[in-house]
Amino acid sequence: MKMKRMQVTLLVLAIFLVSLPVLALEPTGELSASLGVLWDQDAEKLVHTSTRAGFRFVLEDELDFGGKLHFSTKGYWDWKQKDGSLTLDQLRLSGYQGDLDYQIGRQLISWGTADGFNPTNYFARMSLDSLTSGDMGGEPIWAGQATYYGSNWSLTGVVIPFFAPQEIDDQMKQMITGDDPQAALVLKAIEDTKAPRGLGKNSEIAVRAETQLGGFDLQASFFSGFEPMPGLEMVLKMDPDRGMVPTFEGTYRRQNFLGLAATGTLGPVGVWGEVSYGGPTKFAEPDSPLEIARIPLSVNEKYVQGVLGGDYTFALGKGLLTQVQYIYRGQGSLLEPYVMPTVDPITMMPQAGEIKGAHYLYGRLGYDFSADDSLEILILHGFQEKTGIIRPAYTHRFPGSVQLQLSLVQLYGEKRISSTGTQGTLSLTYQF
């Protein structure tokens, strides 16, 4: 499947390259190279983890009827890991007709008001890799989006005809597996779960109404779609030969959410907040006489998610940008998508693990030493997981659109999610 996607991307790219002289377009994009290392605290040595080269290629054309065609593709190859990717990034047609704006194709949809963690951005596909790299934009999806503008309000609708599940990257696999001996079965259940296909009943939809009041931007939204990752259950079945046998089964359940969001300023402080309520449909009850029990590993109730944040620039030197954001998830964890069953001490039978509400504190500090040099520090702390991430990044901008960045990622706490040491990345990017 991955090879097929790569072949399709290469074909589309070739067609656009052949069309360049006809369209008289000037391509833009970026070239990048990076070196990754890991300080292994247990072995007390520096480990070379990656040597990667990548690119992003963009073409845009203004069409005669007032629309715009955007095409972009991206890819990378890692010589250390002997792994690479070539994907279609975005392919979209946008334009307007009177008071109506539209955008059709593979596109990046961003709703909500918060930074990175948006309870009302129902389309984001975030991963731990995106957090540790500092790229919080999410991934594009195939969708149609239209916005109608009134005098002091707007109404936006989104239709997603083809559901795209969350891709499981290496760091997410470590989040899921941990030290549990049944982790391999959990990962296999995720891979074996069939995603909803086809148009009509399996399409996802969302609507958003927006207005301004008292200097604040207010949004109300509704979403009906599917879980980004499948809901999992441990199924206890009675086998005539082997006795009670536990297996894992997955289902992409439809979920509905209602959301509210607001952003504005209180004097010199920028503030924002979001809240959403909803959840997936409940798992089905056991329907076979051989099934003893079905134990949920995923959220099985409706819940509340919320974000409250603000930013302020302190008069320190050239200005210290400080951003703080509180994140609440009524059930489940942002960092650990599944809760493994526990064992009842009396019956010694597996039982559902407790799915608690989770609290997080997210902070960002930014300081520009000059027009060419800047430092940013990102911190995410999970109170339930008792762990967190610190990511400082220093950036220097050379003349000619060349940028050098050195970033470090340190995971800390009682229950680390990933590697045992500090990850470092030195990257060089050229924009053209």
Disulfide bonds with the S-S distance in Angstrom:
none
